[in-house]
Amino acid sequence: MNNPQAIFPLQLECTLYFETNQYAYETVEGLSLRLGRNAADLVKTLEHLVKLDILQVDGEGLNAVYCYNQPKLVSGVELSWEKS
């Protein structure tokens, strides 16, 4: 898949899958079956999502397992504007 317009929907589909299934651990082949997508198309997309820190990967090649990277939430933000 070399068409940039076709890559974005696949990135979105993968992101939504992992966000909805936050505890899923998937190989490229497993995700290909679940999404009904070509495994070769998924490889570059998943690698890109790892670079964006949306997914984590454990392993390499056909043994690589991808999972959702939970965003870090900040709590207890102080909004005081007064000088001490």
N, CA, C and O atoms as a printed pandas DataFrame, in Angstrom:
     atom_number atom_name residue_name chain_id  residue_number  x_coord  y_coord  z_coord
0              1         N          MET        A               1    0.857   -1.176    0.000
1              2        CA          MET        A               1    0.000    0.000    0.000
2              3         C          MET        A               1    0.897    1.231    0.000
3              4         O          MET        A               1    1.499    1.569    1.019
4              5         N          ASN        A               2    0.982    1.885   -1.122
5              6        CA          ASN        A               2    1.816    3.080   -1.244
6              7         C          ASN        A               2    1.000    4.353   -1.309
7              8         O          ASN        A               2    1.569    5.444   -1.350
8              9         N          ASN        A               3   -0.300    4.245   -1.318
9             10        CA          ASN        A               3   -1.181    5.404   -1.422
10            11         C          ASN        A               3   -1.329    6.064   -0.051
11            12         O          ASN        A               3   -1.915    5.466    0.852
12            13         N          PRO        A               4   -0.803    7.299    0.127
13            14        CA          PRO        A               4   -0.900    7.973    1.433
14            15         C          PRO        A               4   -2.338    8.163    1.903
15            16         O          PRO        A               4   -2.598    8.156    3.106
16            17         N          GLN        A               5   -3.268    8.331    0.976
17            18        CA          GLN        A               5   -4.667    8.521    1.365
18            19         C          GLN        A               5   -5.271    7.241    1.923
19            20         O          GLN        A               5   -6.241    7.299    2.678
20            21         N          ALA        A               6   -4.720    6.096    1.567
21            22        CA          ALA        A               6   -5.223    4.827    2.076
22            23         C          ALA        A               6   -4.561    4.452    3.397
23            24         O          ALA        A               6   -5.087    3.626    4.143
24            25         N          ILE        A               7   -3.413    5.053    3.690
25            26        CA          ILE        A               7   -2.684    4.717    4.914
26            27         C          ILE        A               7   -3.357    5.298    6.150
27            28         O          ILE        A               7   -3.442    4.626    7.178
28            29         N          PHE        A               8   -3.835    6.533    6.068
29            30        CA          PHE        A               8   -4.442    7.170    7.239
30            31         C          PHE        A               8   -5.644    6.389    7.774
31            32         O          PHE        A               8   -5.722    6.173    8.983
32            33         N          PRO        A               9   -6.591    5.954    6.923
33            34        CA          PRO        A               9   -7.709    5.167    7.463
34            35         C          PRO        A               9   -7.252    3.875    8.140
35            36         O          PRO        A               9   -7.859    3.444    9.121
36            37         N          LEU        A              10   -6.193    3.256    7.630
37            38        CA          LEU        A              10   -5.681    2.037    8.248
38            39         C          LEU        A              10   -5.046    2.346    9.604
39            40         O          LEU        A              10   -5.201    1.575   10.551
40            41         N          GLN        A              11   -4.334    3.467    9.700
41            42        CA          GLN        A              11   -3.772    3.884   10.991
42            43         C          GLN        A              11   -4.890    4.122   11.998
43            44         O          GLN        A              11   -4.801    3.705   13.152
44            45         N          LEU        A              12   -5.928    4.789   11.553
45            46        CA          LEU        A              12   -7.064    5.074   12.427
46            47         C          LEU        A              12   -7.753    3.785   12.858
47            48         O          LEU        A              12   -8.107    3.629   14.026
48            49         N          GLU        A              13   -7.941    2.870   11.927
49            50        CA          GLU        A              13   -8.587    1.598   12.238
50            51         C          GLU        A              13   -7.777    0.805   13.261
51            52         O          GLU        A              13   -8.341    0.237   14.197
52            53         N          CYS        A              14   -6.466    0.764   13.087
53            54        CA          CYS        A              14   -5.605    0.054   14.039
54            55         C          CYS        A              14   -5.628    0.726   15.410
55            56         O          CYS        A              14   -5.726    0.052   16.435
56            57         N          THR        A              15   -5.537    2.043   15.424
57            58        CA          THR        A              15   -5.561    2.785   16.685
58            59         C          THR        A              15   -6.869    2.545   17.423
59            60         O          THR        A              15   -6.864    2.291   18.628
60            61         N          LEU        A              16   -7.980    2.622   16.718
61            62        CA          LEU        A              16   -9.284    2.403   17.350
62            63         C          LEU        A              16   -9.430    0.974   17.849
63            64         O          LEU        A              16  -10.021    0.749   18.906
64            65         N          TYR        A              17   -8.901    0.002   17.107
65            66        CA          TYR        A              17   -8.964   -1.385   17.560
66            67         C          TYR        A              17   -8.244   -1.533   18.900
67            68         O          TYR        A              17   -8.792   -2.095   19.849
68            69         N          PHE        A              18   -7.016   -1.026   18.970
69            70        CA          PHE        A              18   -6.241   -1.188   20.198
70            71         C          PHE        A              18   -6.784   -0.325   21.335
71            72         O          PHE        A              18   -6.691   -0.718   22.498
72            73         N          GLU        A              19   -7.340    0.825   21.026
73            74        CA          GLU        A              19   -7.922    1.663   22.074
74            75         C          GLU        A              19   -9.179    1.006   22.645
75            76         O          GLU        A              19   -9.420    1.065   23.851
76            77         N          THR        A              20   -9.968    0.390   21.789
77            78        CA          THR        A              20  -11.186   -0.295   22.227
78            79         C          THR        A              20  -10.855   -1.586   22.968
79            80         O          THR        A              20  -11.562   -1.966   23.902
80            81         N          ASN        A              21   -9.793   -2.257   22.559
81            82        CA          ASN        A              21   -9.350   -3.522   23.158
82            83         C          ASN        A              21   -8.003   -3.286   23.834
83            84         O          ASN        A              21   -6.977   -3.808   23.396
84            85         N          GLN        A              22   -8.016   -2.496   24.902
85            86        CA          GLN        A              22   -6.781   -2.007   25.517
86            87         C          GLN        A              22   -5.866   -3.095   26.057
87            88         O          GLN        A              22   -4.678   -2.848   26.265
88            89         N          TYR        A              23   -6.386   -4.283   26.285
89            90        CA          TYR        A              23   -5.556   -5.359   26.816
90            91         C          TYR        A              23   -5.224   -6.404   25.762
91            92         O          TYR        A              23   -4.748   -7.492   26.087
92            93         N          ALA        A              24   -5.476   -6.072   24.491
93            94        CA          ALA        A              24   -5.180   -6.986   23.388
94            95         C          ALA        A              24   -3.689   -6.987   23.084
95            96         O          ALA        A              24   -3.033   -5.946   23.110
96            97         N          TYR        A              25   -3.176   -8.153   22.801
97            98        CA          TYR        A              25   -1.808   -8.340   22.323
98            99         C          TYR        A              25   -1.929   -9.074   21.000
99           100         O          TYR        A              25   -2.423  -10.201   20.956
100          101         N          GLU        A              26   -1.482   -8.445   19.924
101          102        CA          GLU        A              26   -1.701   -8.986   18.586
102          103         C          GLU        A              26   -0.417   -9.048   17.773
103          104         O          GLU        A              26    0.427   -8.156   17.851
104          105         N          THR        A              27   -0.283  -10.116   16.990
105          106        CA          THR        A              27    0.746  -10.181   15.963
106          107         C          THR        A              27    0.156   -9.561   14.701
107          108         O          THR        A              27   -1.043   -9.291   14.637
108          109         N          VAL        A              28    0.994   -9.340   13.710
109          110        CA          VAL        A              28    0.507   -8.795   12.440
110          111         C          VAL        A              28   -0.528   -9.741   11.835
111          112         O          VAL        A              28   -1.570   -9.297   11.352
112          113         N          GLU        A              29   -0.244  -11.034   11.860
113          114        CA          GLU        A              29   -1.178  -12.014   11.283
114          115         C          GLU        A              29   -2.501  -12.036   12.044
115          116         O          GLU        A              29   -3.567  -12.104   11.431
116          117         N          GLY        A              30   -2.440  -11.980   13.369
117          118        CA          GLY        A              30   -3.661  -11.977   14.166
118          119         C          GLY        A              30   -4.506  -10.744   13.907
119          120         O          GLY        A              30   -5.725  -10.834   13.768
120          121         N          LEU        A              31   -3.854   -9.597   13.844
121          122        CA          LEU        A              31   -4.576   -8.354   13.581
122          123         C          LEU        A              31   -5.144   -8.356   12.167
123          124         O          LEU        A              31   -6.232   -7.832   11.926
124          125         N          SER        A              32   -4.410   -8.940   11.245
125          126        CA          SER        A              32   -4.878   -9.060    9.866
126          127         C          SER        A              32   -6.191   -9.835    9.810
127          128         O          SER        A              32   -7.111   -9.449    9.088
128          129         N          LEU        A              33   -6.281  -10.912   10.561
129          130        CA          LEU        A              33   -7.514  -11.706   10.604
130          131         C          LEU        A              33   -8.650  -10.942   11.270
131          132         O          LEU        A              33   -9.785  -10.979   10.795
132          133         N          ARG        A              34   -8.357  -10.258   12.352
133          134        CA          ARG        A              34   -9.403   -9.524   13.075
134          135         C          ARG        A              34   -9.957   -8.352   12.271
135          136         O          ARG        A              34  -11.160   -8.092   12.298
136          137         N          LEU        A              35   -9.078   -7.643   11.552
137          138        CA          LEU        A              35   -9.514   -6.456   10.808
138          139         C          LEU        A              35   -9.883   -6.764    9.365
139          140         O          LEU        A              35  -10.457   -5.922    8.674
140          141         N          GLY        A              36   -9.554   -7.968    8.908
141          142        CA          GLY        A              36   -9.818   -8.312    7.517
142          143         C          GLY        A              36   -8.940   -7.523    6.560
143          144         O          GLY        A              36   -9.367   -7.170    5.461
144          145         N          ARG        A              37   -7.726   -7.252    6.977
145          146        CA          ARG        A              37   -6.781   -6.457    6.186
146          147         C          ARG        A              37   -5.589   -7.314    5.783
147          148         O          ARG        A              37   -5.323   -8.356    6.382
148          149         N          ASN        A              38   -4.883   -6.860    4.763
149          150        CA          ASN        A              38   -3.685   -7.523    4.280
150          151         C          ASN        A              38   -2.557   -7.325    5.297
151          152         O          ASN        A              38   -2.284   -6.200    5.716
152          153         N          ALA        A              39   -1.908   -8.418    5.690
153          154        CA          ALA        A              39   -0.834   -8.342    6.684
154          155         C          ALA        A              39    0.309   -7.454    6.211
155          156         O          ALA        A              39    0.894   -6.724    7.012
156          157         N          ALA        A              40    0.633   -7.504    4.935
157          158        CA          ALA        A              40    1.728   -6.679    4.403
158          159         C          ALA        A              40    1.420   -5.192    4.555
159          160         O          ALA        A              40    2.326   -4.396    4.800
160          161         N          ASP        A              41    0.152   -4.811    4.412
161          162        CA          ASP        A              41   -0.236   -3.409    4.583
162          163         C          ASP        A              41   -0.134   -2.976    6.041
163          164         O          ASP        A              41    0.147   -1.813    6.333
164          165         N          LEU        A              42   -0.361   -3.912    6.946
165          166        CA          LEU        A              42   -0.355   -3.581    8.372
166          167         C          LEU        A              42    1.045   -3.336    8.930
167          168         O          LEU        A              42    1.203   -2.555    9.868
168          169         N          VAL        A              43    2.052   -3.984    8.374
169          170        CA          VAL        A              43    3.405   -3.913    8.939
170          171         C          VAL        A              43    3.891   -2.473    9.065
171          172         O          VAL        A              43    4.281   -2.050   10.153
172          173         N          LYS        A              44    3.874   -1.719    7.978
173          174        CA          LYS        A              44    4.365   -0.337    8.024
174          175         C          LYS        A              44    3.479    0.538    8.901
175          176         O          LYS        A              44    3.968    1.431    9.592
176          177         N          THR        A              45    2.193    0.283    8.872
177          178        CA          THR        A              45    1.266    1.061    9.691
178          179         C          THR        A              45    1.550    0.841   11.169
179          180         O          THR        A              45    1.610    1.804   11.933
180          181         N          LEU        A              46    1.724   -0.402   11.581
181          182        CA          LEU        A              46    2.003   -0.702   12.984
182          183         C          LEU        A              46    3.353   -0.125   13.410
183          184         O          LEU        A              46    3.483    0.398   14.516
184          185         N          GLU        A              47    4.352   -0.219   12.540
185          186        CA          GLU        A              47    5.660    0.365   12.858
186          187         C          GLU        A              47    5.547    1.876   13.052
187          188         O          GLU        A              47    6.187    2.444   13.937
188          189         N          HIS        A              48    4.732    2.521   12.220
189          190        CA          HIS        A              48    4.533    3.968   12.350
190          191         C          HIS        A              48    3.835    4.302   13.671
191          192         O          HIS        A              48    4.201    5.275   14.331
192          193         N          LEU        A              49    2.843    3.514   14.058
193          194        CA          LEU        A              49    2.134    3.751   15.316
194          195         C          LEU        A              49    3.051    3.527   16.517
195          196         O          LEU        A              49    2.872    4.162   17.556
196          197         N          VAL        A              50    4.019    2.639   16.388
197          198        CA          VAL        A              50    5.020    2.447   17.448
198          199         C          VAL        A              50    5.894    3.695   17.553
199          200         O          VAL        A              50    6.193    4.149   18.657
200          201         N          LYS        A              51    6.305    4.252   16.410
201          202        CA          LYS        A              51    7.124    5.470   16.417
202          203         C          LYS        A              51    6.374    6.647   17.027
203          204         O          LYS        A              51    6.980    7.517   17.652
204          205         N          LEU        A              52    5.052    6.674   16.848
205          206        CA          LEU        A              52    4.228    7.743   17.419
206          207         C          LEU        A              52    3.911    7.499   18.891
207          208         O          LEU        A              52    3.255    8.322   19.529
208          209         N          ASP        A              53    4.377    6.363   19.439
209          210        CA          ASP        A              53    4.163    5.979   20.835
210          211         C          ASP        A              53    2.694    5.668   21.134
211          212         O          ASP        A              53    2.254    5.774   22.279
212          213         N          ILE        A              54    1.945    5.285   20.106
213          214        CA          ILE        A              54    0.556    4.868   20.290
214          215         C          ILE        A              54    0.518    3.387   20.636
215          216         O          ILE        A              54   -0.316    2.947   21.427
216          217         N          LEU        A              55    1.429    2.619   20.038
217          218        CA          LEU        A              55    1.535    1.189   20.308
218          219         C          LEU        A              55    2.914    0.866   20.853
219          220         O          LEU        A              55    3.877    1.600   20.631
220          221         N          GLN        A              56    2.989   -0.248   21.570
221          222        CA          GLN        A              56    4.263   -0.805   22.013
222          223         C          GLN        A              56    4.469   -2.098   21.245
223          224         O          GLN        A              56    3.501   -2.752   20.856
224          225         N          VAL        A              57    5.711   -2.468   21.025
225          226        CA          VAL        A              57    6.010   -3.719   20.338
226          227         C          VAL        A              57    7.005   -4.517   21.163
227          228         O          VAL        A              57    7.944   -3.968   21.738
228          229         N          ASP        A              58    6.780   -5.819   21.208
229          230        CA          ASP        A              58    7.693   -6.734   21.874
230          231         C          ASP        A              58    8.073   -7.798   20.851
231          232         O          ASP        A              58    7.205   -8.508   20.343
232          233         N          GLY        A              59    9.342   -7.911   20.552
233          234        CA          GLY        A              59    9.803   -8.877   19.565
234          235         C          GLY        A              59   10.016   -8.225   18.210
235          236         O          GLY        A              59    9.843   -7.018   18.041
236          237         N          GLU        A              60   10.398   -9.059   17.247
237          238        CA          GLU        A              60   10.698   -8.563   15.906
238          239         C          GLU        A              60   10.134   -9.506   14.857
239          240         O          GLU        A              60    9.857  -10.675   15.130
240          241         N          GLY        A              61    9.971   -8.977   13.659
241          242        CA          GLY        A              61    9.541   -9.789   12.525
242          243         C          GLY        A              61    8.176  -10.415   12.744
243          244         O          GLY        A              61    7.262   -9.774   13.262
244          245         N          LEU        A              62    8.045  -11.683   12.341
245          246        CA          LEU        A              62    6.761  -12.380   12.462
246          247         C          LEU        A              62    6.372  -12.632   13.912
247          248         O          LEU        A              62    5.201  -12.865   14.212
248          249         N          ASN        A              63    7.349  -12.587   14.812
249          250        CA          ASN        A              63    7.074  -12.823   16.232
250          251         C          ASN        A              63    6.742  -11.551   16.995
251          252         O          ASN        A              63    6.483  -11.613   18.197
252          253         N          ALA        A              64    6.741  -10.406   16.337
253          254        CA          ALA        A              64    6.449   -9.138   17.008
254          255         C          ALA        A              64    5.011   -9.134   17.512
255          256         O          ALA        A              64    4.088   -9.536   16.803
256          257         N          VAL        A              65    4.838   -8.676   18.736
257          258        CA          VAL        A              65    3.515   -8.580   19.354
258          259         C          VAL        A              65    3.275   -7.114   19.694
259          260         O          VAL        A              65    4.107   -6.464   20.326
260          261         N          TYR        A              66    2.128   -6.607   19.265
261          262        CA          TYR        A              66    1.787   -5.194   19.444
262          263         C          TYR        A              66    0.688   -5.054   20.489
263          264         O          TYR        A              66   -0.211   -5.890   20.584
264          265         N          CYS        A              67    0.778   -3.986   21.268
265          266        CA          CYS        A              67   -0.269   -3.685   22.242
266          267         C          CYS        A              67   -0.399   -2.171   22.381
267          268         O          CYS        A              67    0.484   -1.412   21.980
268          269         N          TYR        A              68   -1.512   -1.758   22.955
269          270        CA          TYR        A              68   -1.825   -0.339   23.121
270          271         C          TYR        A              68   -0.946    0.260   24.203
271          272         O          TYR        A              68   -0.719   -0.362   25.241
272          273         N          ASN        A              69   -0.457    1.453   23.964
273          274        CA          ASN        A              69    0.343    2.183   24.939
274          275         C          ASN        A              69   -0.578    3.176   25.646
275          276         O          ASN        A              69   -0.958    4.197   25.074
276          277         N          GLN        A              70   -0.931    2.870   26.883
277          278        CA          GLN        A              70   -1.829    3.737   27.640
278          279         C          GLN        A              70   -1.229    5.126   27.790
279          280         O          GLN        A              70   -0.085    5.255   28.227
280          281         N          PRO        A              71   -1.982    6.176   27.435
281          282        CA          PRO        A              71   -1.453    7.532   27.618
282          283         C          PRO        A              71   -1.257    7.840   29.102
283          284         O          PRO        A              71   -2.021    7.385   29.954
284          285         N          LYS        A              72   -0.246    8.602   29.381
285          286        CA          LYS        A              72    0.026    9.012   30.765
286          287         C          LYS        A              72   -0.870   10.198   31.100
287          288         O          LYS        A              72   -0.836   11.223   30.419
288          289         N          LEU        A              73   -1.662   10.055   32.138
289          290        CA          LEU        A              73   -2.561   11.128   32.559
290          291         C          LEU        A              73   -1.947   11.874   33.730
291          292         O          LEU        A              73   -1.423   11.265   34.662
292          293         N          VAL        A              74   -2.016   13.174   33.677
293          294        CA          VAL        A              74   -1.487   14.017   34.745
294          295         C          VAL        A              74   -2.655   14.455   35.609
295          296         O          VAL        A              74   -3.675   14.925   35.106
296          297         N          SER        A              75   -2.495   14.298   36.907
297          298        CA          SER        A              75   -3.552   14.742   37.817
298          299         C          SER        A              75   -2.952   15.700   38.834
299          300         O          SER        A              75   -1.735   15.759   39.011
300          301         N          GLY        A              76   -3.805   16.433   39.484
301          302        CA          GLY        A              76   -3.353   17.358   40.511
302          303         C          GLY        A              76   -2.652   18.582   39.957
303          304         O          GLY        A              76   -1.668   19.049   40.531
304          305         N          VAL        A              77   -3.141   19.098   38.864
305          306        CA          VAL        A              77   -2.545   20.291   38.270
306          307         C          VAL        A              77   -2.922   21.507   39.103
307          308         O          VAL        A              77   -4.096   21.719   39.410
308          309         N          GLU        A              78   -1.927   22.302   39.466
309          310        CA          GLU        A              78   -2.176   23.509   40.244
310          311         C          GLU        A              78   -2.363   24.680   39.291
311          312         O          GLU        A              78   -1.541   24.909   38.404
312          313         N          LEU        A              79   -3.447   25.417   39.482
313          314        CA          LEU        A              79   -3.764   26.535   38.605
314          315         C          LEU        A              79   -3.633   27.875   39.313
315          316         O          LEU        A              79   -4.269   28.850   38.913
316          317         N          SER        A              80   -2.832   27.934   40.338
317          318        CA          SER        A              80   -2.655   29.162   41.099
318          319         C          SER        A              80   -1.774   30.137   40.329
319          320         O          SER        A              80   -0.685   29.787   39.875
320          321         N          TRP        A              81   -2.266   31.371   40.191
321          322        CA          TRP        A              81   -1.532   32.405   39.475
322          323         C          TRP        A              81   -0.960   33.454   40.427
323          324         O          TRP        A              81   -0.292   34.389   39.986
324          325         N          GLU        A              82   -1.211   33.310   41.706
325          326        CA          GLU        A              82   -0.761   34.296   42.678
326          327         C          GLU        A              82    0.702   34.077   43.029
327          328         O          GLU        A              82    1.182   32.945   43.097
328          329         N          LYS        A              83    1.411   35.207   43.252
329          330        CA          LYS        A              83    2.801   35.112   43.693
330          331         C          LYS        A              83    2.825   34.869   45.190
331          332         O          LYS        A              83    1.977   35.368   45.930
332          333         N          SER        A              84    3.795   34.107   45.620
333          334        CA          SER        A              84    3.914   33.801   47.047
334          335         C          SER        A              84    4.588   34.917   47.778
335          336         O          SER        A              84    4.775   34.835   48.992
